[in-house]
Amino acid sequence: MANIKEKVAYLQGLTHGLNVSDASTEGKLLLNIIDVLDDMAEEINNVTMVHEDLEDYVETIDEDLTELEEEVYEESYDEEYVEVECPFCHEAVAFESELLDDDDAVEVTCPHCGEVVYDNVLETDDMHYDMNSHVISNRIHPGI
């Protein structure tokens, strides 16, 4: 933008050096054109400055949003899952490990065939948990 301002300043210098006056109609026209060019160059400069400020502000918002997304989505991925094989269709069924400790009646069904693969109401004396591989086996219930 300084280039435009410099060019307008050069034109203003030329008008003074050539003794262009507003006494003639041509001189009045040239001086007014140069004044308009000067106003336009100033306005362009202002718009550029506001644009740069806005660009900085948007970058700051983007960085903040990225941090927030990482924080929010990181928590949702920290959940542990248990995976069992459906005894009926032999597809893998995964569910949150928190359901194992739930005191309320919980029943997990296979999304493929609809059969029950986990039911916490049944007796769980022989239930074995392998939290490293997230696989459960149970000798009592055929679904686990």
C-alpha positions as a Markdown table, in Angstrom:
| # | Residue | x | y | z |
|---|---|---|---|---|
| 1 | Met | 0.0 | 0.0 | 0.0 |
| 2 | Ala | 2.9 | 2.3 | 0.6 |
| 3 | Asn | 3.6 | 2.1 | -3.2 |
| 4 | Ile | 0.2 | 3.6 | -4.0 |
| 5 | Lys | 0.6 | 6.3 | -1.4 |
| 6 | Glu | 4.1 | 7.1 | -2.8 |
| 7 | Lys | 2.7 | 7.3 | -6.3 |
| 8 | Val | 0.0 | 9.7 | -5.2 |
| 9 | Ala | 2.6 | 11.8 | -3.3 |
| 10 | Tyr | 4.7 | 11.9 | -6.5 |
| 11 | Leu | 1.7 | 13.2 | -8.5 |
| 12 | Gln | 1.0 | 15.8 | -5.9 |
| 13 | Gly | 4.6 | 16.9 | -6.2 |
| 14 | Leu | 4.4 | 17.1 | -9.9 |
| 15 | Thr | 1.3 | 19.3 | -9.7 |
| 16 | His | 3.2 | 21.7 | -7.4 |
| 17 | Gly | 6.3 | 21.5 | -9.5 |
| 18 | Leu | 4.4 | 22.3 | -12.7 |
| 19 | Asn | 2.5 | 25.1 | -11.0 |
| 20 | Val | -0.8 | 23.5 | -11.7 |
| 21 | Ser | -3.4 | 25.8 | -10.2 |
| 22 | Asp | -7.1 | 25.6 | -9.7 |
| 23 | Ala | -7.5 | 28.8 | -11.7 |
| 24 | Ser | -7.9 | 26.9 | -14.9 |
| 25 | Thr | -10.6 | 24.2 | -15.3 |
| 26 | Glu | -8.0 | 21.6 | -16.3 |
| 27 | Gly | -5.9 | 22.4 | -13.2 |
| 28 | Lys | -8.9 | 22.2 | -11.0 |
| 29 | Leu | -9.8 | 18.8 | -12.5 |
| 30 | Leu | -6.3 | 17.4 | -12.0 |
| 31 | Leu | -6.0 | 18.6 | -8.4 |
| 32 | Asn | -9.4 | 17.1 | -7.5 |
| 33 | Ile | -8.4 | 13.8 | -9.2 |
| 34 | Ile | -5.2 | 13.7 | -7.2 |
| 35 | Asp | -7.1 | 14.5 | -4.0 |
| 36 | Val | -9.5 | 11.6 | -4.7 |
| 37 | Leu | -6.6 | 9.3 | -5.4 |
| 38 | Asp | -5.0 | 10.4 | -2.1 |
| 39 | Asp | -8.3 | 9.7 | -0.2 |
| 40 | Met | -8.6 | 6.3 | -2.0 |
| 41 | Ala | -5.0 | 5.4 | -1.1 |
| 42 | Glu | -5.6 | 6.3 | 2.5 |
| 43 | Glu | -8.8 | 4.2 | 2.6 |
| 44 | Ile | -7.1 | 1.2 | 1.0 |
| 45 | Asn | -4.4 | 1.5 | 3.7 |
| 46 | Asn | -7.0 | 1.6 | 6.5 |
| 47 | Val | -8.8 | -1.5 | 5.0 |
| 48 | Thr | -5.5 | -3.3 | 4.8 |
| 49 | Met | -4.7 | -2.6 | 8.4 |
| 50 | Val | -8.1 | -3.7 | 9.6 |
| 51 | His | -7.8 | -6.8 | 7.4 |
| 52 | Glu | -4.5 | -7.7 | 9.0 |
| 53 | Asp | -5.9 | -7.2 | 12.5 |
| 54 | Leu | -8.9 | -9.4 | 11.6 |
| 55 | Glu | -6.6 | -12.1 | 10.2 |
| 56 | Asp | -4.6 | -12.1 | 13.5 |
| 57 | Tyr | -7.8 | -12.4 | 15.5 |
| 58 | Val | -9.2 | -15.3 | 13.3 |
| 59 | Glu | -5.8 | -17.1 | 13.7 |
| 60 | Thr | -6.1 | -16.7 | 17.5 |
| 61 | Ile | -9.7 | -18.1 | 17.5 |
| 62 | Asp | -8.6 | -21.0 | 15.3 |
| 63 | Glu | -5.8 | -21.9 | 17.7 |
| 64 | Asp | -8.1 | -21.7 | 20.6 |
| 65 | Leu | -10.7 | -23.8 | 18.8 |
| 66 | Thr | -8.0 | -26.4 | 18.0 |
| 67 | Glu | -7.0 | -26.6 | 21.6 |
| 68 | Leu | -10.6 | -27.0 | 22.7 |
| 69 | Glu | -11.3 | -29.7 | 20.1 |
| 70 | Glu | -8.2 | -31.6 | 21.2 |
| 71 | Glu | -9.4 | -31.4 | 24.8 |
| 72 | Val | -13.0 | -32.4 | 24.1 |
| 73 | Tyr | -12.3 | -35.2 | 21.7 |
| 74 | Glu | -9.3 | -36.5 | 23.6 |
| 75 | Glu | -11.6 | -37.2 | 26.6 |
| 76 | Ser | -14.0 | -39.1 | 24.4 |
| 77 | Tyr | -11.3 | -41.4 | 23.1 |
| 78 | Asp | -9.9 | -42.2 | 26.5 |
| 79 | Glu | -12.8 | -44.6 | 27.3 |
| 80 | Glu | -12.0 | -48.3 | 27.6 |
| 81 | Tyr | -14.0 | -50.7 | 25.5 |
| 82 | Val | -14.7 | -54.4 | 26.0 |
| 83 | Glu | -14.9 | -56.6 | 23.0 |
| 84 | Val | -16.8 | -59.9 | 22.9 |
| 85 | Glu | -17.6 | -62.4 | 20.1 |
| 86 | Cys | -21.3 | -63.0 | 19.6 |
| 87 | Pro | -21.9 | -66.7 | 20.1 |
| 88 | Phe | -24.7 | -66.7 | 17.5 |
| 89 | Cys | -23.3 | -64.8 | 14.5 |
| 90 | His | -19.6 | -64.7 | 15.7 |
| 91 | Glu | -19.3 | -61.0 | 15.0 |
| 92 | Ala | -17.2 | -58.8 | 17.3 |
| 93 | Val | -19.3 | -56.6 | 19.6 |
| 94 | Ala | -17.7 | -53.7 | 21.5 |
| 95 | Phe | -19.1 | -51.8 | 24.5 |
| 96 | Glu | -17.9 | -49.4 | 27.2 |
| 97 | Ser | -16.1 | -51.2 | 30.0 |
| 98 | Glu | -18.0 | -48.9 | 32.5 |
| 99 | Leu | -21.1 | -51.1 | 31.8 |
| 100 | Leu | -19.3 | -54.0 | 33.7 |
| 101 | Asp | -19.4 | -52.0 | 36.9 |
| 102 | Asp | -22.9 | -50.7 | 36.5 |
| 103 | Asp | -25.3 | -51.5 | 39.3 |
| 104 | Asp | -28.4 | -51.2 | 37.2 |
| 105 | Ala | -29.6 | -54.0 | 34.9 |
| 106 | Val | -27.5 | -53.8 | 31.7 |
| 107 | Glu | -28.1 | -55.9 | 28.6 |
| 108 | Val | -25.9 | -55.6 | 25.5 |
| 109 | Thr | -27.2 | -57.0 | 22.3 |
| 110 | Cys | -25.4 | -57.8 | 19.1 |
| 111 | Pro | -26.0 | -55.1 | 16.5 |
| 112 | His | -25.8 | -57.7 | 13.8 |
| 113 | Cys | -28.2 | -60.5 | 15.0 |
| 114 | Gly | -29.9 | -58.9 | 18.0 |
| 115 | Glu | -29.0 | -61.6 | 20.4 |
| 116 | Val | -27.9 | -60.8 | 24.0 |
| 117 | Val | -24.1 | -60.9 | 24.3 |
| 118 | Tyr | -23.8 | -59.5 | 27.9 |
| 119 | Asp | -26.3 | -59.4 | 30.7 |
| 120 | Asn | -25.1 | -58.2 | 34.2 |
| 121 | Val | -28.2 | -59.6 | 36.0 |
| 122 | Leu | -26.8 | -63.1 | 35.6 |
| 123 | Glu | -24.5 | -64.6 | 38.2 |
| 124 | Thr | -21.0 | -63.5 | 37.5 |
| 125 | Asp | -18.9 | -65.9 | 39.7 |
| 126 | Asp | -17.1 | -67.5 | 36.8 |
| 127 | Met | -16.7 | -64.3 | 34.8 |
| 128 | His | -13.1 | -63.6 | 33.8 |
| 129 | Tyr | -11.8 | -60.2 | 32.7 |
| 130 | Asp | -8.8 | -59.7 | 30.6 |
| 131 | Met | -8.4 | -55.9 | 30.6 |
| 132 | Asn | -5.2 | -55.9 | 28.5 |
| 133 | Ser | -7.0 | -57.4 | 25.5 |
| 134 | His | -10.4 | -56.1 | 26.5 |
| 135 | Val | -12.0 | -59.6 | 26.1 |
| 136 | Ile | -14.4 | -61.2 | 28.5 |
| 137 | Ser | -15.1 | -64.8 | 28.8 |
| 138 | Asn | -17.9 | -66.3 | 31.0 |
| 139 | Arg | -18.6 | -70.0 | 31.5 |
| 140 | Ile | -22.2 | -69.3 | 32.7 |
| 141 | His | -23.7 | -67.3 | 29.9 |
| 142 | Pro | -23.1 | -68.5 | 26.3 |
| 143 | Gly | -23.2 | -65.0 | 25.0 |
| 144 | Ile | -20.0 | -64.0 | 26.8 |
